[in-house]
Amino acid sequence: MDAQAILTKIEQDAKEAATRIQADAEEKAKTMKLEAQSRIEMQEKTMLAQAEQECTQMVERMQRMADLDNRKALLAGKRTVIDEAFAKAKEKLLATSAADRRTFYMQQVAACAAGTETLIAGTNEADWFDDGFIADANKALEKAGKPGKLQAATERRDGCAGLVLLQNGAEILITFDALLEEARTDLELVAAQTLFTE
């Protein structure tokens, strides 16, 4: 066989092999590109779904926080109204006549005192307190079966509207503030139900 024919045949086989290799490479590149696009699309869908889920969760969290803030504001508003209601109640109590307040404090002393305390009168709204209060209080205590040995303090309690019973360093406050505070726990629920229908 002629050497040129052999060289031509080798060159032709090489070209065919190169064409096949190139076609295979192009096919593989095309397949890899399609797979890569498919992976990218899948990742995009996954990321989009995750972003939508996170967005939904964030919206729900923000809604819950807004609801909580609204409830806090509503509660604060209700608390303010209830505080105002109790302040008005105190004003009305203090606006009662001196005779009615004297009777009220006399009843409280008879109920709360052991009968041997030192009685300290407050300086505020004290128009009901007179020189005969201690004597009348001791009579009321004796009538209730207690020793009528209350003693008047030499000084009055500044900033206090009412009485203080003092014995062995312990104090019992008989003031509208103390009585309202004590009653407030029970009365707040009733006040809230009366003021707010929801």
SVG drawing of the C-alpha trace seen along z (x, -y; Angstrom):
<svg xmlns="http://www.w3.org/2000/svg" viewBox="-72 -71 77 73">
<polyline fill="none" stroke="black" stroke-width="0.4" points="0.0,0.0 1.1,-3.4 2.5,-5.5 0.5,-8.5 -2.7,-6.5 -1.9,-5.3 -1.2,-8.9 -4.4,-10.0 -6.3,-7.2 -4.7,-8.0 -5.5,-11.7 -9.1,-10.9 -9.5,-8.5 -8.0,-11.2 -10.5,-13.8 -13.4,-11.4 -12.2,-10.7 -11.8,-14.4 -15.3,-15.1 -16.7,-12.3 -14.9,-13.5 -16.0,-17.1 -19.6,-15.9 -19.4,-13.8 -17.9,-16.8 -20.6,-19.1 -23.3,-16.6 -21.8,-16.2 -21.5,-20.0 -25.2,-20.3 -26.2,-17.7 -24.1,-19.3 -25.6,-22.7 -29.2,-21.3 -28.4,-19.6 -26.9,-22.8 -30.0,-24.8 -32.2,-22.2 -30.3,-22.4 -30.4,-26.2 -34.1,-26.2 -34.6,-23.7 -32.4,-25.9 -34.4,-29.0 -37.7,-27.2 -36.4,-26.0 -35.0,-29.4 -38.2,-31.1 -40.3,-28.7 -38.1,-29.2 -38.2,-33.0 -42.0,-32.9 -42.2,-30.8 -39.8,-33.1 -41.8,-36.1 -45.1,-34.5 -43.6,-33.8 -42.2,-37.3 -45.7,-38.8 -47.3,-36.5 -44.7,-37.6 -45.2,-41.2 -49.0,-40.7 -48.7,-39.0 -46.4,-41.9 -48.8,-44.5 -51.7,-42.6 -49.7,-42.5 -48.9,-46.2 -52.6,-46.9 -53.6,-44.8 -50.9,-46.6 -52.2,-50.0 -55.8,-48.9 -54.8,-47.6 -52.9,-50.8 -55.9,-52.8 -58.2,-50.7 -55.7,-50.9 -55.8,-54.7 -59.6,-54.8 -59.7,-52.5 -57.0,-54.7 -59.2,-57.7 -62.3,-56.0 -60.5,-55.2 -59.1,-58.8 -62.7,-60.1 -63.9,-57.7 -61.3,-59.1 -62.3,-62.6 -66.0,-61.8 -65.0,-60.2 -63.0,-63.2 -65.9,-65.5 -68.3,-63.9 -69.2,-66.0 -66.8,-66.2 -69.5,-64.6 -69.8,-61.6 -66.0,-61.2 -65.8,-61.4 -68.5,-58.6 -66.7,-56.5 -63.3,-56.8 -64.9,-56.1 -66.4,-52.8 -63.0,-51.9 -61.2,-52.5 -63.8,-50.4 -63.3,-47.5 -59.5,-47.7 -58.0,-48.8 -57.1,-46.5 -57.8,-49.4 -54.4,-50.2 -52.7,-51.9 -51.5,-55.4 -53.7,-57.2 -52.1,-59.6 -54.4,-61.9 -53.3,-63.0 -52.8,-66.6 -54.8,-66.5 -58.6,-66.9 -58.7,-66.7 -61.7,-69.0 -63.5,-66.0 -60.9,-65.4 -61.7,-67.2 -60.6,-67.0 -63.4,-64.6 -62.5,-62.0 -60.2,-59.9 -62.8,-59.9 -65.6,-58.9 -63.3,-56.2 -62.5,-54.7 -66.2,-54.5 -66.9,-52.8 -64.0,-50.3 -65.4,-49.5 -68.9,-49.0 -67.2,-46.5 -65.7,-44.7 -62.2,-46.0 -60.1,-48.1 -60.8,-51.7 -57.3,-53.0 -56.3,-54.7 -53.9,-57.6 -53.5,-60.6 -50.1,-61.2 -48.5,-64.5 -47.9,-65.2 -49.9,-64.7 -48.9,-62.7 -47.9,-65.0 -49.4,-64.1 -51.9,-61.7 -55.7,-62.0 -57.1,-59.8 -55.6,-58.0 -52.7,-55.8 -52.9,-53.3 -49.4,-52.7 -48.4,-50.0 -45.0,-48.4 -43.6,-50.0 -46.4,-48.5 -48.8,-50.8 -52.3,-50.3 -53.3,-52.9 -56.9,-53.9 -56.9,-56.2 -59.0,-56.4 -55.9,-55.7 -55.1,-52.5 -58.8,-51.4 -59.1,-52.0 -55.9,-50.1 -57.0,-47.2 -60.4,-47.1 -58.9,-47.7 -58.0,-44.1 -61.6,-43.0 -63.1,-46.2 -60.9,-46.4 -62.5,-43.4 -66.0,-44.8 -64.9,-48.2 -63.4,-46.8 -66.6,-44.8 -68.7,-47.8 -66.6,-50.2 -65.8,-47.8 -68.3,-45.5 -65.9,-43.4"/>
</svg>
